Amino acid sequence: MDSEINRAAAICENCGTAHSVRIGPDGEIRPIGTGRGTECTCGDGEFRILSDDSNLTGGGNSKSKSDT
Ligand SMILES: [Zn+2]
């Protein structure tokens, strides 16, 4: 289960557009449905995470409770 994908809401700091994003296991933020890979539709996105849909928030190395 190391390929867990977290979903979150993020906002582009360049254009201010809100996106639903997926956060990969390596912390990579990928907006959903833009067709632009890891970029915002404005082409210059720095995403800021607003909130998470799941409990698994990533600092990457942080241990969270898993109830498997
Ligand atoms: Zn943007």
PDB file of the backbone (N, CA, C, O) and the ligand in Angstrom, with CONECT records:
HET     ZN  A 101       1
ATOM      1  N   MET A   1       0.826  -1.208   0.000  1.00  0.00           N
ATOM      2  CA  MET A   1       0.000   0.000   0.000  1.00  0.00           C
ATOM      3  C   MET A   1       0.856   1.252   0.000  1.00  0.00           C
ATOM      4  O   MET A   1       0.489   2.237   0.639  1.00  0.00           O
ATOM      5  N   ASP A   2       1.959   1.247  -0.679  1.00  0.00           N
ATOM      6  CA  ASP A   2       2.760   2.457  -0.687  1.00  0.00           C
ATOM      7  C   ASP A   2       2.354   3.415  -1.776  1.00  0.00           C
ATOM      8  O   ASP A   2       2.890   4.519  -1.876  1.00  0.00           O
ATOM      9  N   SER A   3       1.411   2.999  -2.591  1.00  0.00           N
ATOM     10  CA  SER A   3       0.977   3.882  -3.666  1.00  0.00           C
ATOM     11  C   SER A   3      -0.329   4.566  -3.308  1.00  0.00           C
ATOM     12  O   SER A   3      -1.158   4.846  -4.173  1.00  0.00           O
ATOM     13  N   GLU A   4      -0.495   4.823  -2.052  1.00  0.00           N
ATOM     14  CA  GLU A   4      -1.702   5.505  -1.601  1.00  0.00           C
ATOM     15  C   GLU A   4      -1.775   6.910  -2.172  1.00  0.00           C
ATOM     16  O   GLU A   4      -0.815   7.678  -2.098  1.00  0.00           O
ATOM     17  N   ILE A   5      -2.907   7.230  -2.733  1.00  0.00           N
ATOM     18  CA  ILE A   5      -3.088   8.561  -3.291  1.00  0.00           C
ATOM     19  C   ILE A   5      -4.065   9.340  -2.425  1.00  0.00           C
ATOM     20  O   ILE A   5      -5.178   8.888  -2.157  1.00  0.00           O
ATOM     21  N   ASN A   6      -3.634  10.502  -1.997  1.00  0.00           N
ATOM     22  CA  ASN A   6      -4.504  11.349  -1.203  1.00  0.00           C
ATOM     23  C   ASN A   6      -5.132  12.412  -2.073  1.00  0.00           C
ATOM     24  O   ASN A   6      -4.493  12.969  -2.965  1.00  0.00           O
ATOM     25  N   ARG A   7      -6.371  12.678  -1.806  1.00  0.00           N
ATOM     26  CA  ARG A   7      -7.034  13.756  -2.514  1.00  0.00           C
ATOM     27  C   ARG A   7      -7.165  14.951  -1.601  1.00  0.00           C
ATOM     28  O   ARG A   7      -7.348  14.823  -0.390  1.00  0.00           O
ATOM     29  N   ALA A   8      -7.067  16.106  -2.207  1.00  0.00           N
ATOM     30  CA  ALA A   8      -7.150  17.322  -1.424  1.00  0.00           C
ATOM     31  C   ALA A   8      -7.631  18.450  -2.324  1.00  0.00           C
ATOM     32  O   ALA A   8      -7.720  18.311  -3.544  1.00  0.00           O
ATOM     33  N   ALA A   9      -7.933  19.550  -1.693  1.00  0.00           N
ATOM     34  CA  ALA A   9      -8.223  20.756  -2.447  1.00  0.00           C
ATOM     35  C   ALA A   9      -7.012  21.664  -2.359  1.00  0.00           C
ATOM     36  O   ALA A   9      -6.398  21.807  -1.302  1.00  0.00           O
ATOM     37  N   ALA A  10      -6.681  22.270  -3.475  1.00  0.00           N
ATOM     38  CA  ALA A  10      -5.529  23.164  -3.487  1.00  0.00           C
ATOM     39  C   ALA A  10      -5.857  24.386  -4.327  1.00  0.00           C
ATOM     40  O   ALA A  10      -6.726  24.361  -5.197  1.00  0.00           O
ATOM     41  N   ILE A  11      -5.139  25.442  -4.038  1.00  0.00           N
ATOM     42  CA  ILE A  11      -5.337  26.655  -4.810  1.00  0.00           C
ATOM     43  C   ILE A  11      -4.016  27.051  -5.447  1.00  0.00           C
ATOM     44  O   ILE A  11      -2.951  26.939  -4.839  1.00  0.00           O
ATOM     45  N   CYS A  12      -4.112  27.516  -6.682  1.00  0.00           N
ATOM     46  CA  CYS A  12      -2.916  27.961  -7.389  1.00  0.00           C
ATOM     47  C   CYS A  12      -2.552  29.356  -6.897  1.00  0.00           C
ATOM     48  O   CYS A  12      -3.372  30.274  -6.901  1.00  0.00           O
ATOM     49  N   GLU A  13      -1.320  29.486  -6.479  1.00  0.00           N
ATOM     50  CA  GLU A  13      -0.909  30.781  -5.947  1.00  0.00           C
ATOM     51  C   GLU A  13      -0.632  31.790  -7.049  1.00  0.00           C
ATOM     52  O   GLU A  13      -0.491  32.984  -6.786  1.00  0.00           O
ATOM     53  N   ASN A  14      -0.557  31.317  -8.255  1.00  0.00           N
ATOM     54  CA  ASN A  14      -0.326  32.227  -9.365  1.00  0.00           C
ATOM     55  C   ASN A  14      -1.623  32.870  -9.842  1.00  0.00           C
ATOM     56  O   ASN A  14      -1.713  34.092  -9.961  1.00  0.00           O
ATOM     57  N   CYS A  15      -2.622  32.042 -10.113  1.00  0.00           N
ATOM     58  CA  CYS A  15      -3.850  32.571 -10.692  1.00  0.00           C
ATOM     59  C   CYS A  15      -5.023  32.488  -9.728  1.00  0.00           C
ATOM     60  O   CYS A  15      -6.093  33.029 -10.009  1.00  0.00           O
ATOM     61  N   GLY A  16      -4.840  31.823  -8.606  1.00  0.00           N
ATOM     62  CA  GLY A  16      -5.876  31.782  -7.595  1.00  0.00           C
ATOM     63  C   GLY A  16      -6.992  30.799  -7.861  1.00  0.00           C
ATOM     64  O   GLY A  16      -8.023  30.814  -7.189  1.00  0.00           O
ATOM     65  N   THR A  17      -6.782  29.947  -8.841  1.00  0.00           N
ATOM     66  CA  THR A  17      -7.812  28.972  -9.156  1.00  0.00           C
ATOM     67  C   THR A  17      -7.753  27.792  -8.205  1.00  0.00           C
ATOM     68  O   THR A  17      -6.677  27.268  -7.915  1.00  0.00           O
ATOM     69  N   ALA A  18      -8.910  27.379  -7.725  1.00  0.00           N
ATOM     70  CA  ALA A  18      -8.971  26.209  -6.864  1.00  0.00           C
ATOM     71  C   ALA A  18      -9.072  24.952  -7.714  1.00  0.00           C
ATOM     72  O   ALA A  18      -9.776  24.917  -8.723  1.00  0.00           O
ATOM     73  N   HIS A  19      -8.364  23.937  -7.289  1.00  0.00           N
ATOM     74  CA  HIS A  19      -8.391  22.667  -7.992  1.00  0.00           C
ATOM     75  C   HIS A  19      -8.536  21.542  -6.987  1.00  0.00           C
ATOM     76  O   HIS A  19      -8.110  21.638  -5.836  1.00  0.00           O
ATOM     77  N   SER A  20      -9.159  20.458  -7.470  1.00  0.00           N
ATOM     78  CA  SER A  20      -9.018  19.210  -6.746  1.00  0.00           C
ATOM     79  C   SER A  20      -7.708  18.583  -7.176  1.00  0.00           C
ATOM     80  O   SER A  20      -7.402  18.528  -8.367  1.00  0.00           O
ATOM     81  N   VAL A  21      -6.954  18.124  -6.237  1.00  0.00           N
ATOM     82  CA  VAL A  21      -5.646  17.569  -6.562  1.00  0.00           C
ATOM     83  C   VAL A  21      -5.485  16.197  -5.929  1.00  0.00           C
ATOM     84  O   VAL A  21      -6.182  15.824  -4.984  1.00  0.00           O
ATOM     85  N   ARG A  22      -4.555  15.480  -6.483  1.00  0.00           N
ATOM     86  CA  ARG A  22      -4.146  14.237  -5.856  1.00  0.00           C
ATOM     87  C   ARG A  22      -2.699  14.396  -5.419  1.00  0.00           C
ATOM     88  O   ARG A  22      -1.870  14.959  -6.134  1.00  0.00           O
ATOM     89  N   ILE A  23      -2.420  13.893  -4.240  1.00  0.00           N
ATOM     90  CA  ILE A  23      -1.058  13.982  -3.730  1.00  0.00           C
ATOM     91  C   ILE A  23      -0.444  12.597  -3.770  1.00  0.00           C
ATOM     92  O   ILE A  23      -0.917  11.672  -3.109  1.00  0.00           O
ATOM     93  N   GLY A  24       0.579  12.471  -4.529  1.00  0.00           N
ATOM     94  CA  GLY A  24       1.225  11.183  -4.677  1.00  0.00           C
ATOM     95  C   GLY A  24       2.039  10.811  -3.452  1.00  0.00           C
ATOM     96  O   GLY A  24       2.251  11.639  -2.566  1.00  0.00           O
ATOM     97  N   PRO A  25       2.496   9.569  -3.401  1.00  0.00           N
ATOM     98  CA  PRO A  25       3.258   9.081  -2.248  1.00  0.00           C
ATOM     99  C   PRO A  25       4.551   9.857  -2.040  1.00  0.00           C
ATOM    100  O   PRO A  25       5.096   9.872  -0.936  1.00  0.00           O
ATOM    101  N   ASP A  26       5.032  10.489  -3.073  1.00  0.00           N
ATOM    102  CA  ASP A  26       6.260  11.287  -2.931  1.00  0.00           C
ATOM    103  C   ASP A  26       5.961  12.753  -2.682  1.00  0.00           C
ATOM    104  O   ASP A  26       6.862  13.591  -2.665  1.00  0.00           O
ATOM    105  N   GLY A  27       4.685  13.052  -2.488  1.00  0.00           N
ATOM    106  CA  GLY A  27       4.310  14.418  -2.169  1.00  0.00           C
ATOM    107  C   GLY A  27       4.024  15.270  -3.387  1.00  0.00           C
ATOM    108  O   GLY A  27       3.775  16.469  -3.262  1.00  0.00           O
ATOM    109  N   GLU A  28       4.056  14.674  -4.547  1.00  0.00           N
ATOM    110  CA  GLU A  28       3.785  15.422  -5.759  1.00  0.00           C
ATOM    111  C   GLU A  28       2.310  15.773  -5.856  1.00  0.00           C
ATOM    112  O   GLU A  28       1.440  14.923  -5.663  1.00  0.00           O
ATOM    113  N   ILE A  29       2.045  17.016  -6.154  1.00  0.00           N
ATOM    114  CA  ILE A  29       0.671  17.477  -6.267  1.00  0.00           C
ATOM    115  C   ILE A  29       0.265  17.511  -7.736  1.00  0.00           C
ATOM    116  O   ILE A  29       0.897  18.176  -8.557  1.00  0.00           O
ATOM    117  N   ARG A  30      -0.782  16.795  -8.043  1.00  0.00           N
ATOM    118  CA  ARG A  30      -1.253  16.749  -9.417  1.00  0.00           C
ATOM    119  C   ARG A  30      -2.713  17.164  -9.470  1.00  0.00           C
ATOM    120  O   ARG A  30      -3.567  16.481  -8.905  1.00  0.00           O
ATOM    121  N   PRO A  31      -3.008  18.247 -10.123  1.00  0.00           N
ATOM    122  CA  PRO A  31      -4.394  18.668 -10.257  1.00  0.00           C
ATOM    123  C   PRO A  31      -5.183  17.678 -11.088  1.00  0.00           C
ATOM    124  O   PRO A  31      -4.671  17.117 -12.057  1.00  0.00           O
ATOM    125  N   ILE A  32      -6.422  17.469 -10.710  1.00  0.00           N
ATOM    126  CA  ILE A  32      -7.275  16.504 -11.397  1.00  0.00           C
ATOM    127  C   ILE A  32      -8.029  17.199 -12.515  1.00  0.00           C
ATOM    128  O   ILE A  32      -8.655  18.240 -12.313  1.00  0.00           O
ATOM    129  N   GLY A  33      -7.959  16.616 -13.678  1.00  0.00           N
ATOM    130  CA  GLY A  33      -8.831  17.048 -14.759  1.00  0.00           C
ATOM    131  C   GLY A  33      -8.370  18.270 -15.524  1.00  0.00           C
ATOM    132  O   GLY A  33      -9.141  18.853 -16.286  1.00  0.00           O
ATOM    133  N   THR A  34      -7.125  18.664 -15.333  1.00  0.00           N
ATOM    134  CA  THR A  34      -6.651  19.805 -16.104  1.00  0.00           C
ATOM    135  C   THR A  34      -5.995  19.364 -17.406  1.00  0.00           C
ATOM    136  O   THR A  34      -5.885  20.138 -18.356  1.00  0.00           O
ATOM    137  N   GLY A  35      -5.563  18.113 -17.434  1.00  0.00           N
ATOM    138  CA  GLY A  35      -4.862  17.630 -18.607  1.00  0.00           C
ATOM    139  C   GLY A  35      -3.483  18.223 -18.765  1.00  0.00           C
ATOM    140  O   GLY A  35      -2.890  18.154 -19.842  1.00  0.00           O
ATOM    141  N   ARG A  36      -2.974  18.801 -17.705  1.00  0.00           N
ATOM    142  CA  ARG A  36      -1.664  19.439 -17.784  1.00  0.00           C
ATOM    143  C   ARG A  36      -0.657  18.817 -16.835  1.00  0.00           C
ATOM    144  O   ARG A  36       0.313  19.465 -16.440  1.00  0.00           O
ATOM    145  N   GLY A  37      -0.878  17.586 -16.474  1.00  0.00           N
ATOM    146  CA  GLY A  37       0.096  16.929 -15.604  1.00  0.00           C
ATOM    147  C   GLY A  37       0.116  17.555 -14.231  1.00  0.00           C
ATOM    148  O   GLY A  37      -0.901  17.597 -13.538  1.00  0.00           O
ATOM    149  N   THR A  38       1.264  18.035 -13.846  1.00  0.00           N
ATOM    150  CA  THR A  38       1.397  18.587 -12.499  1.00  0.00           C
ATOM    151  C   THR A  38       1.172  20.091 -12.470  1.00  0.00           C
ATOM    152  O   THR A  38       1.292  20.723 -11.421  1.00  0.00           O
ATOM    153  N   GLU A  39       0.851  20.654 -13.608  1.00  0.00           N
ATOM    154  CA  GLU A  39       0.729  22.105 -13.660  1.00  0.00           C
ATOM    155  C   GLU A  39      -0.720  22.574 -13.582  1.00  0.00           C
ATOM    156  O   GLU A  39      -1.655  21.854 -13.929  1.00  0.00           O
ATOM    157  N   CYS A  40      -0.861  23.771 -13.128  1.00  0.00           N
ATOM    158  CA  CYS A  40      -2.148  24.435 -13.202  1.00  0.00           C
ATOM    159  C   CYS A  40      -2.452  24.776 -14.660  1.00  0.00           C
ATOM    160  O   CYS A  40      -1.563  24.789 -15.511  1.00  0.00           O
ATOM    161  N   THR A  41      -3.703  25.045 -14.919  1.00  0.00           N
ATOM    162  CA  THR A  41      -4.089  25.406 -16.283  1.00  0.00           C
ATOM    163  C   THR A  41      -3.477  26.732 -16.721  1.00  0.00           C
ATOM    164  O   THR A  41      -3.408  27.011 -17.918  1.00  0.00           O
ATOM    165  N   CYS A  42      -3.038  27.542 -15.780  1.00  0.00           N
ATOM    166  CA  CYS A  42      -2.386  28.795 -16.141  1.00  0.00           C
ATOM    167  C   CYS A  42      -0.946  28.568 -16.565  1.00  0.00           C
ATOM    168  O   CYS A  42      -0.293  29.467 -17.094  1.00  0.00           O
ATOM    169  N   GLY A  43      -0.456  27.354 -16.326  1.00  0.00           N
ATOM    170  CA  GLY A  43       0.869  27.004 -16.792  1.00  0.00           C
ATOM    171  C   GLY A  43       1.973  27.340 -15.815  1.00  0.00           C
ATOM    172  O   GLY A  43       3.139  27.036 -16.064  1.00  0.00           O
ATOM    173  N   ASP A  44       1.618  27.961 -14.708  1.00  0.00           N
ATOM    174  CA  ASP A  44       2.643  28.365 -13.764  1.00  0.00           C
ATOM    175  C   ASP A  44       2.155  28.207 -12.345  1.00  0.00           C
ATOM    176  O   ASP A  44       2.177  29.150 -11.554  1.00  0.00           O
ATOM    177  N   GLY A  45       1.718  27.019 -12.035  1.00  0.00           N
ATOM    178  CA  GLY A  45       1.045  26.832 -10.758  1.00  0.00           C
ATOM    179  C   GLY A  45       1.951  26.428  -9.634  1.00  0.00           C
ATOM    180  O   GLY A  45       2.678  25.439  -9.726  1.00  0.00           O
ATOM    181  N   GLU A  46       1.907  27.193  -8.576  1.00  0.00           N
ATOM    182  CA  GLU A  46       2.396  26.707  -7.296  1.00  0.00           C
ATOM    183  C   GLU A  46       1.151  26.414  -6.478  1.00  0.00           C
ATOM    184  O   GLU A  46       0.393  27.325  -6.148  1.00  0.00           O
ATOM    185  N   PHE A  47       0.942  25.172  -6.157  1.00  0.00           N
ATOM    186  CA  PHE A  47      -0.285  24.842  -5.450  1.00  0.00           C
ATOM    187  C   PHE A  47      -0.118  24.922  -3.948  1.00  0.00           C
ATOM    188  O   PHE A  47       0.889  24.509  -3.374  1.00  0.00           O
ATOM    189  N   ARG A  48      -1.132  25.463  -3.353  1.00  0.00           N
ATOM    190  CA  ARG A  48      -1.159  25.456  -1.884  1.00  0.00           C
ATOM    191  C   ARG A  48      -2.338  24.593  -1.453  1.00  0.00           C
ATOM    192  O   ARG A  48      -3.470  24.799  -1.890  1.00  0.00           O
ATOM    193  N   ILE A  49      -2.056  23.642  -0.605  1.00  0.00           N
ATOM    194  CA  ILE A  49      -3.100  22.732  -0.151  1.00  0.00           C
ATOM    195  C   ILE A  49      -4.030  23.440   0.827  1.00  0.00           C
ATOM    196  O   ILE A  49      -3.588  24.062   1.792  1.00  0.00           O
ATOM    197  N   LEU A  50      -5.312  23.330   0.557  1.00  0.00           N
ATOM    198  CA  LEU A  50      -6.283  23.976   1.429  1.00  0.00           C
ATOM    199  C   LEU A  50      -6.826  23.010   2.473  1.00  0.00           C
ATOM    200  O   LEU A  50      -6.921  23.343   3.655  1.00  0.00           O
ATOM    201  N   SER A  51      -7.172  21.835   2.033  1.00  0.00           N
ATOM    202  CA  SER A  51      -7.740  20.860   2.950  1.00  0.00           C
ATOM    203  C   SER A  51      -7.600  19.475   2.374  1.00  0.00           C
ATOM    204  O   SER A  51      -7.365  19.302   1.178  1.00  0.00           O
ATOM    205  N   ASP A  52      -7.742  18.511   3.216  1.00  0.00           N
ATOM    206  CA  ASP A  52      -7.595  17.135   2.778  1.00  0.00           C
ATOM    207  C   ASP A  52      -8.927  16.423   2.848  1.00  0.00           C
ATOM    208  O   ASP A  52      -9.772  16.691   3.702  1.00  0.00           O
ATOM    209  N   ASP A  53      -9.074  15.522   1.928  1.00  0.00           N
ATOM    210  CA  ASP A  53     -10.255  14.679   1.975  1.00  0.00           C
ATOM    211  C   ASP A  53     -10.023  13.442   2.824  1.00  0.00           C
ATOM    212  O   ASP A  53     -10.966  12.750   3.209  1.00  0.00           O
ATOM    213  N   SER A  54      -8.783  13.178   3.105  1.00  0.00           N
ATOM    214  CA  SER A  54      -8.486  11.995   3.895  1.00  0.00           C
ATOM    215  C   SER A  54      -7.616  12.376   5.086  1.00  0.00           C
ATOM    216  O   SER A  54      -7.180  13.521   5.212  1.00  0.00           O
ATOM    217  N   ASN A  55      -7.377  11.428   5.933  1.00  0.00           N
ATOM    218  CA  ASN A  55      -6.552  11.688   7.100  1.00  0.00           C
ATOM    219  C   ASN A  55      -5.069  11.644   6.795  1.00  0.00           C
ATOM    220  O   ASN A  55      -4.243  12.127   7.570  1.00  0.00           O
ATOM    221  N   LEU A  56      -4.752  11.067   5.672  1.00  0.00           N
ATOM    222  CA  LEU A  56      -3.354  10.857   5.378  1.00  0.00           C
ATOM    223  C   LEU A  56      -2.756  12.101   4.764  1.00  0.00           C
ATOM    224  O   LEU A  56      -2.695  12.232   3.541  1.00  0.00           O
ATOM    225  N   THR A  57      -2.323  12.996   5.590  1.00  0.00           N
ATOM    226  CA  THR A  57      -1.726  14.214   5.102  1.00  0.00           C
ATOM    227  C   THR A  57      -0.224  14.039   5.081  1.00  0.00           C
ATOM    228  O   THR A  57       0.357  13.371   5.936  1.00  0.00           O
ATOM    229  N   GLY A  58       0.382  14.644   4.101  1.00  0.00           N
ATOM    230  CA  GLY A  58       1.734  14.249   3.930  1.00  0.00           C
ATOM    231  C   GLY A  58       2.800  15.231   4.257  1.00  0.00           C
ATOM    232  O   GLY A  58       2.946  16.222   3.541  1.00  0.00           O
ATOM    233  N   GLY A  59       3.526  15.028   5.253  1.00  0.00           N
ATOM    234  CA  GLY A  59       4.843  15.602   5.299  1.00  0.00           C
ATOM    235  C   GLY A  59       5.805  14.632   4.679  1.00  0.00           C
ATOM    236  O   GLY A  59       6.992  14.929   4.541  1.00  0.00           O
ATOM    237  N   GLY A  60       5.317  13.487   4.308  1.00  0.00           N
ATOM    238  CA  GLY A  60       6.168  12.495   3.715  1.00  0.00           C
ATOM    239  C   GLY A  60       6.688  11.520   4.749  1.00  0.00           C
ATOM    240  O   GLY A  60       6.486  10.312   4.620  1.00  0.00           O
ATOM    241  N   ASN A  61       7.344  12.017   5.759  1.00  0.00           N
ATOM    242  CA  ASN A  61       7.939  11.140   6.742  1.00  0.00           C
ATOM    243  C   ASN A  61       7.116  10.985   8.011  1.00  0.00           C
ATOM    244  O   ASN A  61       7.458  10.214   8.907  1.00  0.00           O
ATOM    245  N   SER A  62       6.041  11.724   8.064  1.00  0.00           N
ATOM    246  CA  SER A  62       5.259  11.659   9.285  1.00  0.00           C
ATOM    247  C   SER A  62       4.532  10.324   9.392  1.00  0.00           C
ATOM    248  O   SER A  62       3.962   9.814   8.428  1.00  0.00           O
ATOM    249  N   LYS A  63       4.576   9.799  10.564  1.00  0.00           N
ATOM    250  CA  LYS A  63       3.837   8.561  10.769  1.00  0.00           C
ATOM    251  C   LYS A  63       2.424   8.878  11.215  1.00  0.00           C
ATOM    252  O   LYS A  63       2.201   9.632  12.162  1.00  0.00           O
ATOM    253  N   SER A  64       1.496   8.297  10.522  1.00  0.00           N
ATOM    254  CA  SER A  64       0.124   8.493  10.936  1.00  0.00           C
ATOM    255  C   SER A  64      -0.455   7.143  11.338  1.00  0.00           C
ATOM    256  O   SER A  64       0.058   6.078  10.994  1.00  0.00           O
ATOM    257  N   LYS A  65      -1.529   7.244  12.069  1.00  0.00           N
ATOM    258  CA  LYS A  65      -2.160   6.017  12.505  1.00  0.00           C
ATOM    259  C   LYS A  65      -2.794   5.297  11.339  1.00  0.00           C
ATOM    260  O   LYS A  65      -3.572   5.881  10.584  1.00  0.00           O
ATOM    261  N   SER A  66      -2.473   4.073  11.198  1.00  0.00           N
ATOM    262  CA  SER A  66      -3.126   3.284  10.173  1.00  0.00           C
ATOM    263  C   SER A  66      -3.872   2.144  10.833  1.00  0.00           C
ATOM    264  O   SER A  66      -3.352   1.449  11.706  1.00  0.00           O
ATOM    265  N   ASP A  67      -5.068   1.978  10.404  1.00  0.00           N
ATOM    266  CA  ASP A  67      -5.902   0.973  11.038  1.00  0.00           C
ATOM    267  C   ASP A  67      -6.174  -0.182  10.089  1.00  0.00           C
ATOM    268  O   ASP A  67      -7.322  -0.514   9.793  1.00  0.00           O
ATOM    269  N   THR A  68      -5.149  -0.751   9.647  1.00  0.00           N
ATOM    270  CA  THR A  68      -5.332  -1.873   8.724  1.00  0.00           C
ATOM    271  C   THR A  68      -5.602  -3.159   9.490  1.00  0.00           C
ATOM    272  O   THR A  68      -5.783  -4.213   8.881  1.00  0.00           O
TER     273      THR A  68
HETATM  274 ZN    ZN A 101      -2.778  28.785 -11.939  1.00  0.00          ZN2+
END
